[in-house]
């Protein structure tokens, strides 16, 4: 498959801060007609799905980047300042990353990764039925009409599992 330019589709970046002090971003490819308010409702539903299995996270701001460029502008979704989850993330948990994987009809892989998940499973994967909050988050990803998109601009079909792992960048940072 020929590579596609990363700026092939419009993207939203939702910046959120965890109680441990780190800021992360959640990138979602969406078609241009998706309004900032609709995207904000999507992010709100996604973070709400995790309930108390998420360390306290606050939605800081959202950036919209049109296709064909890497320059974005801050947009107002109406959900900025919303807080989700509970508790303060310990240092040892900061590199823990939860990743949801999907595939477009054209065969392009897509994923959404997030930080702040409180639990680690010994198999490093939660499959359907193992964690209700993971199932709820996958339902939010699968239930959004027309997005999230893959890099090829088509809607992703989500796998019924989430992978858990330690992000190499944050592991190296913790080691000094």
C-alpha positions in Angstrom: 0.0 0.0 0.0 1.4 3.4 -0.9 1.9 5.8 2.0 -0.5 8.7 2.5 0.4 12.1 3.7 -0.4 12.5 7.4 -2.3 15.7 6.6 -4.6 13.8 4.2 -7.7 14.4 6.4 -8.9 17.1 8.8 -7.9 16.3 12.4 -8.9 17.4 15.8 -6.4 17.4 18.7 -8.0 17.3 22.2 -5.4 18.4 24.7 -5.9 17.1 28.3 -4.0 17.2 31.5 -3.8 14.4 34.0 -3.7 15.0 37.8 0.0 14.0 37.8 0.8 17.1 35.8 1.4 15.8 32.2 -0.5 17.1 29.2 -1.3 14.7 26.4 -3.3 15.0 23.2 -5.9 12.8 21.6 -5.9 13.0 17.8 -9.0 12.1 15.9 -9.5 12.3 12.2 -12.9 13.7 11.3 -14.6 14.9 8.1 -14.7 18.7 7.7 -18.4 19.0 8.4 -18.0 17.7 12.0 -18.5 20.8 14.1 -16.3 21.6 17.1 -19.4 21.2 19.4 -20.1 17.7 17.9 -16.4 16.7 18.4 -16.5 18.0 21.9 -19.5 15.8 22.7 -17.6 12.9 21.2 -14.6 13.5 23.4 -16.9 14.1 26.4 -18.5 10.7 25.8 -15.2 9.0 25.3 -13.7 10.3 28.6 -16.9 9.8 30.5 -17.0 6.1 29.4 -13.9 5.4 31.6 -15.6 6.6 34.8 -13.5 6.1 37.9 -11.1 3.8 36.0 -9.4 7.0 34.7 -7.2 9.3 36.8 -8.5 12.8 37.0 -8.1 14.4 33.6 -9.1 17.9 32.5 -9.9 18.8 28.9 -7.7 21.9 28.3 -8.3 22.9 24.7 -9.1 21.6 21.2 -7.3 22.3 18.0 -8.7 21.8 14.5 -6.3 21.2 11.6 -7.8 21.2 8.1 -6.7 18.7 5.5 -3.6 19.7 3.4 -1.9 21.5 6.3 -0.2 21.0 9.6 -1.3 24.3 11.0 -4.3 24.3 13.3 -6.4 26.8 15.3 -7.9 26.5 18.7 -11.7 26.0 18.6 -14.3 26.1 21.2 -16.2 22.9 21.8 -18.1 23.8 25.0 -16.4 21.1 27.0 -13.1 22.8 27.8 -12.4 22.7 31.5 -14.4 19.5 32.0 -12.9 17.0 34.4 -13.2 13.2 34.1 -12.1 10.4 36.4 -10.7 10.5 40.0 -7.5 10.5 41.9 -3.9 11.6 41.3 -1.8 9.6 38.9 1.3 8.1 40.6 4.7 8.6 38.8 4.9 4.8 38.1 1.6 4.9 36.1 2.5 7.9 33.9 3.9 5.8 31.0 0.9 3.5 30.9 -1.0 3.9 27.7 -4.3 2.4 26.5 -4.6 2.0 22.7 -7.7 1.2 20.7 -7.2 -0.1 17.2 -9.4 0.1 14.1 -9.1 -0.6 10.4 -10.6 1.3 7.5 -12.4 -0.5 4.6 -9.4 0.3 2.5 -7.2 -1.7 4.9 -5.5 1.3 6.6 -4.9 0.9 10.3 -6.1 3.6 12.7 -5.7 4.0 16.5 -6.6 6.2 19.4 -4.2 6.2 22.4 -4.7 7.7 25.7 -3.0 8.0 29.1 -4.5 8.0 32.6 -5.9 4.5 32.7 -5.7 3.2 36.3 -5.5 -0.6 35.7 -3.0 -2.9 34.1 -4.0 -6.4 32.9 -1.4 -9.2 33.0 -2.2 -10.1 29.4 -1.7 -6.5 28.3 -5.0 -6.6 26.5 -8.6 -6.1 27.5 -11.0 -8.1 25.3 -14.8 -7.7 25.1 -16.5 -8.3 28.4 -13.4 -8.0 30.6 -13.8 -4.4 31.6 -17.1 -2.6 31.2 -15.4 0.8 30.9 -13.3 -0.4 28.0 -16.4 -1.8 26.3 -18.1 1.6 26.8 -15.2 3.5 25.3 -15.2 1.2 22.2 -18.9 1.7 21.9 -18.3 5.5 21.8 -15.6 5.1 19.1 -17.9 2.8 17.0 -21.0 4.9 17.6 -19.8 8.2 16.3 -21.5 8.9 13.0 -19.0 9.3 10.2 -15.8 9.3 12.3 -13.2 8.7 13.6 -11.6 8.3 10.1 -8.5 6.4 9.0 -5.8 8.2 7.1 -7.5 7.3 3.9 -10.6 9.3 4.9 -12.9 6.4 5.5 -14.6 5.5 8.8 -12.7 3.0 11.0 -14.2 -0.3 12.1 -13.0 -0.8 15.7 -11.5 -4.0 17.1 -13.3 -5.3 20.3 -10.2 -5.0 22.4 -7.8 -2.4 23.9 -4.1 -2.9 24.3 -2.2 -1.7 27.3 1.5 -0.9 27.3 4.2 1.5 28.5 5.0 4.3 26.2 8.7 4.2 25.5 9.2 8.0 25.5 7.8 8.3 29.1 9.8 5.2 30.3 13.0 6.8 29.0 12.1 10.1 30.6 11.4 8.4 34.0 14.8 6.6 33.9 16.5 9.9 33.3 
